[in-house]
Amino acid sequence: MSAAGKVRLDANDRVAVEAFIRANTKLLKPPLVPEIVLYLAEESLPIWQKTEDELGEMNLPPPFWAFAWAGGQALARYLLDNDGLVAGKRVLDLGTGSGLTAVAAMKAGAASVLAADIDAFSLAAVAVNAAANEVAVATTGNDLLDEAPGEFGVILIGDLFYERALADRAMAFIEAADAAGALVLVGDPRRSYFPKDRFEALADYRVPVSRELEDAEIKNTSVWRFSVR
């Protein structure tokens, strides 16, 4: 079928997007968290271009949902190894991407997990990845950074400090969540706008990653707890 005659994918059609994800990724185990399987892309450019082609749009943001980023892998590993942190608690995974940490939290015994992301593809990825791991994860496309933190016992954030404006909004949300009594855990390899002086390092990992994405094959990454100082 020619490009002109092709029916474009609607990002709001969850069933179609889930089918697109399954067809254009592979079910793989993140290197640091082999207990979990995810539908992941092996290279960034092909899945990025394919997404733009299917949606009929150009200059889309990167498909963050298609990769197991270093911070998410470290945070997922930490949750599985320290399941008492989330066991029986209501958990929010903010900027969930593939849903890796949301799945890990459920596997670690969380009472419930809400995975939040403004990308419709991410929410579809969470659905297929949760199903692949036989756990239930709720999703929301609302930009929760514009809202009060809600009644969550634990808030998880992985790899969200890559832009200044986003980092500033995330910190405001984190401060409000901490004041409301939530435990805030962050997985981050000291990205450009991560304010490490506001956090306490809990664990360090050497995370295997794609050189294409991170310009390295191993990313030194930490799990952090927000600390009021």
C-alpha positions, 0 to 999 in steps of 0.5 A: 500500500502506498504511503498516501493510501495508508490508514494512519495509526491513531495514538488514542486507539489503545488496541491498535497502539498495543498491536503496533508495540507488539509488532515492532518490538521484542519481548526482552529481559532488561539486563539488570532485572531479568525477572521482568520481561518487556516489549523493547526496541533494539535500536532507537532510530527505526522505532522512532521513524516507524512511530512517526510514519504510522502517526503521520507526524514529524518531530515527535519526542523520542519513544521513551517507552521502547527502552529500559533506561538506566534509572528505571532498571536500577530502581526496579532492581532495588524494589525487587531486592527491598520489597518491604518498601512497597509491600502493601502500599499504594504506589505512583510511578511518575513518568513511567515510560515502559512501565518497568518500575511499575511492574517491579513494584507490583512484583514486590508486593505493592497493593496497587500501582498507578503508572502515569505518563502523558504519552499515549504510547507509554500507557499502551506499553505499560498495558502490554508489559504488565500483561506479559508479567501477569500483574495489574497496573492502572494507568493515567495520561494526566500530567500529574505534575500539575496536580497535588501528589495524592494519597500514595505511600511511595512515589517512584521516579526514573530518569526524569531529570533530563530537562531543566523545566521538567526537573524543576516541576518534578522537584516541586511535586517531590517536595509536596509529596514528601510533605504529605508523607510519601516516600519518594525514590528516584532512579537516576544516573546523575543526569544533567538536571538531577539535584543530587544534593537534595537526595540521599543515595541508597544503592549504586549499580552498574547498569548495562545500556545501549551505547546508541542511547547513552553513549556508553555500554555501562551507566553508573546509576544510583537509587536515591531517597528525597531528603529534606536538608 
